């Protein structure tokens, strides 16, 4: 049988455990509200309502650029939504404008920096291919400069800029719209 001193020590130990336990559960449940699937990478992840899709994807180590810093102006973080679009936050006016500039439909594409995922069924999305992301990064560095060589679209093979030609914003838009 425990004396009063030992019993008091055990109660303090139990109380400390009980206080810490909910924090662990809260951390565990932080991302249990909504689910995202990136089919091409076979990645499934959980996200919270207050986290943008871009933040969730970066947390999952998915390489996705946001040249404008997540303000919704550049379109480099655009993703194709395959299913579950009804679980996404409403499309903003800025997002519609940017997607229209990229010739992408707001019904099929969203800017991952602007969209949040609600509870419910899993949202399936497709980020641009790695080659497309890398080419976008190169174009953003070359923008308004002369191209050192011919630059072709990595998927379609379309000639985007001839050697010596100026890399313009229109070229970047054509790259992202394919």
PAZADREN-666249 format. One line per 4 residues: number of its first residue (from 1); their letters; for each residue x, y, z of N, C-alpha, C. Coordinates in steps of 0.02 Angstrom, whole numbers, always signed. Example, Ala and Ser with C-alpha at 12.3 -4.5 7.8 and 13.67 -1.06 7.14 Angstrom:
BEGIN
1 = as = +660,-284,+390,+615,-225,+390,+660,-165,+390; +642,-112,+354,+684,-53,+357,+645,+2,+394
END
This chain:
BEGIN
1 = xxxx = +42,-59,+0,+0,+0,+0,+45,+62,+0; +23,+115,-36,+62,+176,-42,+46,+224,+15; +100,+257,+41,+87,+308,+91,+65,+372,+56; +45,+422,+95,+18,+485,+67,+69,+520,+21
5 = xxxx = +133,+518,+38,+184,+551,-2,+190,+518,-70; +193,+451,-70,+198,+414,-133,+135,+422,-175; +77,+423,-143,+14,+431,-178,+10,+501,-211; +33,+552,-176,+34,+620,-203,+80,+624,-264
9 = xxxx = +138,+590,-260,+185,+589,-315,+153,+555,-376; +118,+500,-366,+86,+464,-421,+31,+507,-452; -8,+543,-412,-61,+585,-438,-32,+641,-482; +25,+670,-459,+57,+723,-499,+81,+694,-566
13 = xxxx = +109,+634,-564,+133,+602,-625,+75,+588,-673; +20,+564,-647,-39,+551,-688,-66,+617,-716; -69,+668,-674,-94,+733,-696,-51,+761,-753; +15,+754,-747,+60,+778,-800,+47,+739,-865
17 = xxxx = +38,+675,-860,+25,+634,-918,-41,+655,-951; -92,+667,-911,-157,+685,-937,-155,+754,-971; -115,+799,-947,-110,+865,-979,-74,+859,-1046; -21,+818,-1050,+17,+812,-1111,-20,+773,-1165
21 = xxxx = -58,+724,-1145,-91,+680,-1193,-135,+718,-1243; -179,+765,-1222,-220,+800,-1271,-179,+840,-1322; -121,+866,-1302,-79,+903,-1349,-55,+857,-1405; -37,+796,-1387,-16,+748,-1437,-74,+734,-1484
25 = xxxx = -133,+725,-1457,-192,+712,-1498,-207,+772,-1542; -201,+832,-1515,-215,+892,-1554,-167,+898,-1613; -103,+884,-1601,-54,+885,-1654,-70,+833,-1706; -89,+773,-1682,-105,+718,-1728,-167,+736,-1770
29 = xxxx = -216,+769,-1740,-278,+785,-1775,-274,+849,-1817; -219,+886,-1812,-213,+950,-1847,-228,+943,-1922; -206,+889,-1953,-214,+880,-2025,-266,+827,-2043; -313,+815,-1999,-360,+761,-2012,-426,+785,-2041
33 = xxxx = -432,+848,-2060,-496,+874,-2084,-509,+858,-2157; -462,+867,-2200,-472,+857,-2272,-415,+816,-2300; -429,+782,-2356,-378,+739,-2386,-365,+760,-2458; -302,+756,-2478,-281,+774,-2545,-244,+714,-2574
37 = xxxx = -256,+700,-2638,-221,+647,-2673,-186,+677,-2734; -122,+662,-2741,-85,+681,-2801,-73,+615,-2838; -115,+601,-2887,-116,+535,-2919,-49,+517,-2952; -20,+563,-2989,+42,+548,-3026,+99,+530,-2979
41 = xxxx = +99,+555,-2918,+152,+541,-2870,+131,+488,-2820; +68,+464,-2823,+41,+417,-2776,+50,+441,-2704; +33,+505,-2693,+39,+537,-2627,-30,+553,-2601; -43,+534,-2539,-106,+552,-2504,-86,+590,-2442
45 = xxxx = -115,+647,-2430,-98,+685,-2371,-160,+718,-2341; -154,+735,-2278,-209,+768,-2242,-191,+841,-2233; -242,+882,-2231,-231,+954,-2224,-285,+983,-2179; -273,+1042,-2154,-324,+1076,-2114,-359,+1128,-2157
49 = xxxx = -417,+1150,-2134,-457,+1198,-2173,-422,+1265,-2184; -379,+1285,-2138,-347,+1350,-2143,-281,+1349,-2181; -263,+1292,-2210,-200,+1285,-2246,-214,+1284,-2321; -175,+1323,-2359,-184,+1322,-2432,-159,+1257,-2461
53 = xxxx = -182,+1241,-2520,-160,+1181,-2554,-84,+1184,-2566; -58,+1243,-2583,+14,+1251,-2594,+53,+1233,-2531; +31,+1257,-2473,+65,+1241,-2410,+64,+1166,-2398; +7,+1134,-2410,+0,+1062,-2400,+47,+1024,-2446
57 = xxxx = +50,+1045,-2509,+93,+1011,-2558,+167,+1020,-2540; +186,+1080,-2519,+255,+1091,-2500,+274,+1050,-2438; +226,+1044,-2391,+238,+1003,-2331,+251,+930,-2351; +220,+908,-2406,+228,+840,-2431,+289,+835,-2478
61 = xxxx = +329,+888,-2481,+390,+890,-2522,+376,+886,-2597; +316,+911,-2618,+300,+915,-2689,+329,+981,-2714; +372,+977,-2764,+405,+1036,-2791,+355,+1076,-2833; +337,+1134,-2808,+289,+1177,-2843,+309,+1250,-2830
65 = xxxx = +316,+1287,-2883,+340,+1356,-2879,+282,+1404,-2869; +294,+1458,-2835,+246,+1514,-2829,+287,+1578,-2835; +302,+1596,-2896,+347,+1653,-2911,+323,+1717,-2879; +257,+1728,-2875,+229,+1790,-2847,+226,+1789,-2771
69 = xxxx = +249,+1735,-2740,+247,+1731,-2667,+179,+1712,-2639; +138,+1681,-2679,+72,+1658,-2655,+18,+1711,-2658; +27,+1761,-2699,-23,+1815,-2704,-75,+1802,-2759; -64,+1749,-2800,-113,+1732,-2852,-104,+1768,-2917
73 = xxxx = -46,+1798,-2930,-36,+1837,-2991,+1,+1800,-3046; +45,+1753,-3030,+88,+1725,-3081,+61,+1661,-3113; +24,+1621,-3076,-3,+1559,-3103,+45,+1500,-3104; +105,+1509,-3077,+154,+1454,-3078,+135,+1397,-3031
77 = xxxx = +89,+1409,-2985,+68,+1356,-2938,+2,+1324,-2959; -18,+1335,-3021,-81,+1308,-3047,-80,+1232,-3046; -135,+1202,-3023,-141,+1129,-3023,-207,+1110,-3056; -207,+1053,-3089,-269,+1027,-3119,-307,+989,-3065
81 = xxxx = -372,+1002,-3058,-413,+967,-3010,-449,+910,-3047; -434,+848,-3028,-463,+790,-3061,-531,+772,-3031; -537,+778,-2965,-601,+762,-2932,-603,+797,-2864; -663,+805,-2838,-671,+835,-2772,-673,+911,-2773
85 = xxxx = -685,+942,-2830,-683,+1015,-2834,-735,+1049,-2790; -789,+1013,-2773,-841,+1042,-2729,-815,+1050,-2658; -758,+1019,-2642,-729,+1025,-2575,-682,+1085,-2570; -673,+1122,-2624,-625,+1177,-2625,-659,+1243,-2608
89 = xxxx = -620,+1290,-2581,-646,+1357,-2567,-668,+1390,-2633; -712,+1439,-2629,-736,+1472,-2690,-679,+1506,-2729; -686,+1508,-2794,-637,+1540,-2838,-641,+1615,-2828; -583,+1647,-2818,-581,+1719,-2808,-577,+1755,-2876
93 = xxxx = -592,+1819,-2877,-588,+1859,-2938,-517,+1859,-2964; -468,+1866,-2919,-397,+1866,-2939,-379,+1799,-2971; -402,+1745,-2942,-387,+1679,-2968,-417,+1670,-3038; -479,+1692,-3048,-511,+1687,-3114,-470,+1727,-3166
97 = xxxx = -449,+1787,-3148,-410,+1829,-3193,-344,+1795,-3212; -308,+1769,-3163,-244,+1736,-3177,-254,+1673,-3219; -304,+1632,-3202,-316,+1571,-3240,-337,+1587,-3312; -377,+1639,-3321,-397,+1660,-3389,-336,+1682,-3429
101 = xxxx = -289,+1717,-3398,-228,+1737,-3432,-186,+1677,-3454; -194,+1622,-3418,-157,+1561,-3434,-197,+1515,-3480; -256,+1537,-3501,-301,+1496,-3541,-320,+1431,-3505; -329,+1436,-3440,-349,+1378,-3399,-418,+1393,-3369
105 = xxxx = -461,+1343,-3371,-529,+1350,-3346,-530,+1344,-3270; -564,+1390,-3234,-570,+1383,-3161,-609,+1321,-3140; -645,+1289,-3186,-680,+1227,-3170,-630,+1168,-3166; -575,+1173,-3204,-526,+1118,-3207,-461,+1133,-3170
109 = xxxx = -444,+1197,-3163,-381,+1217,-3132,-393,+1264,-3074; -347,+1262,-3026,-349,+1310,-2971,-278,+1331,-2955; -271,+1390,-2925,-205,+1413,-2901,-197,+1385,-2831; -147,+1343,-2822,-139,+1309,-2758,-123,+1358,-2701
113 = xxxx = -97,+1417,-2718,-83,+1467,-2666,-146,+1501,-2641; -201,+1495,-2677,-263,+1529,-2659,-317,+1483,-2632; -315,+1420,-2649,-369,+1374,-2633,-357,+1336,-2568; -411,+1326,-2531,-409,+1286,-2470,-459,+1229,-2478
117 = xxxx = -445,+1173,-2442,-486,+1113,-2448,-530,+1106,-2386; -595,+1095,-2397,-642,+1084,-2342,-648,+1010,-2326; -684,+995,-2270,-698,+926,-2252,-736,+891,-2308; -733,+826,-2308,-773,+787,-2355,-730,+739,-2394
121 = xxxx = -752,+726,-2455,-716,+677,-2496,-647,+701,-2514; -605,+655,-2534,-536,+671,-2552,-534,+713,-2617; -489,+761,-2618,-479,+803,-2678,-419,+775,-2715; -427,+760,-2778,-373,+734,-2819,-349,+789,-2865
125 = xxxx = -283,+801,-2864,-255,+855,-2906,-192,+832,-2941; -173,+869,-2992,-114,+853,-3032,-72,+916,-3040; -16,+921,-3003,+30,+977,-3015,+63,+970,-3083; +92,+1024,-3109,+127,+1018,-3174,+185,+969,-3169
129 = xxxx = +204,+942,-3226,+260,+895,-3226,+324,+930,-3203; +371,+891,-3180,+434,+920,-3155,+470,+959,-3210; +467,+934,-3271,+499,+969,-3327,+467,+1037,-3338; +401,+1040,-3332,+366,+1103,-3341,+383,+1152,-3285
133 = xxxx = +389,+1127,-3224,+407,+1170,-3167,+477,+1198,-3177; +524,+1155,-3197,+593,+1178,-3208,+596,+1229,-3264; +560,+1217,-3318,+561,+1264,-3374,+530,+1330,-3353; +479,+1328,-3311,+449,+1390,-3285,+500,+1429,-3245
137 = xxxx = +539,+1394,-3204,+591,+1427,-3164,+643,+1460,-3209; +662,+1424,-3261,+712,+1451,-3308,+683,+1513,-3343; +621,+1508,-3366,+590,+1565,-3399,+585,+1626,-3353; +569,+1615,-3290,+563,+1672,-3245,+630,+1707,-3237
141 = xxxx = +686,+1670,-3242,+752,+1701,-3238,+771,+1735,-3304; +747,+1707,-3359,+764,+1733,-3426,+716,+1787,-3450; +661,+1798,-3414,+609,+1843,-3438,+639,+1912,-3456; +619,+1937,-3514,+641,+2001,-3541,+716,+2002,-3559
145 = xxxx = +744,+1943,-3569,+814,+1937,-3591,+816,+1897,-3656; +873,+1898,-3690,+882,+1859,-3751,+897,+1787,-3734; +865,+1742,-3770,+875,+1670,-3759,+941,+1649,-3790; +983,+1612,-3754,+1047,+1590,-3781,+1040,+1536,-3835
149 = xxxx = +982,+1501,-3836,+970,+1448,-3885,+895,+1440,-3897; +877,+1398,-3945,+806,+1383,-3955,+778,+1350,-3892; +718,+1371,-3874,+684,+1341,-3816,+619,+1311,-3840; +612,+1245,-3827,+551,+1209,-3847,+512,+1187,-3785
153 = xxxx = +447,+1181,-3795,+403,+1158,-3741,+420,+1085,-3726; +428,+1066,-3662,+450,+998,-3645,+399,+944,-3661; +336,+962,-3668,+284,+912,-3680,+263,+911,-3754; +248,+970,-3781,+223,+974,-3850,+278,+979,-3902
157 = xxxx = +337,+1001,-3882,+392,+1010,-3929,+387,+1075,-3969; +336,+1116,-3955,+326,+1179,-3990,+386,+1225,-3977; +409,+1258,-4030,+463,+1307,-4022,+434,+1369,-3989; +458,+1385,-3930,+432,+1442,-3892,+473,+1505,-3905
161 = xxxx = +539,+1498,-3909,+583,+1555,-3921,+642,+1532,-3964; +657,+1569,-4017,+716,+1554,-4057,+778,+1583,-4022; +835,+1554,-4037,+898,+1579,-4009,+905,+1653,-4027; +920,+1694,-3977,+926,+1766,-3986,+861,+1803,-3978
165 = xxxx = +805,+1767,-3974,+740,+1799,-3964,+730,+1818,-3891; +684,+1865,-3881,+671,+1889,-3813,+618,+1845,-3780; +632,+1824,-3719,+585,+1784,-3680,+535,+1833,-3648; +473,+1831,-3671,+421,+1877,-3648,+373,+1842,-3601
169 = xxxx = +330,+1882,-3570,+278,+1854,-3527,+230,+1810,-3566; +217,+1828,-3629,+173,+1787,-3672,+201,+1717,-3683; +267,+1712,-3688,+299,+1646,-3696,+286,+1604,-3633; +294,+1636,-3575,+281,+1600,-3512,+209,+1578,-3508
173 = xxxx = +162,+1620,-3530,+91,+1601,-3530,+78,+1542,-3576; +109,+1542,-3635,+100,+1486,-3682,+128,+1422,-3651; +183,+1427,-3616,+212,+1369,-3583,+164,+1340,-3532; +134,+1383,-3491,+91,+1360,-3437,+23,+1338,-3460
177 = xx = +1,+1360,-3519,-66,+1343,-3541,-70,+1274,-3573; -14,+1243,-3587,-14,+1177,-3619,-24,+1121,-3570
END
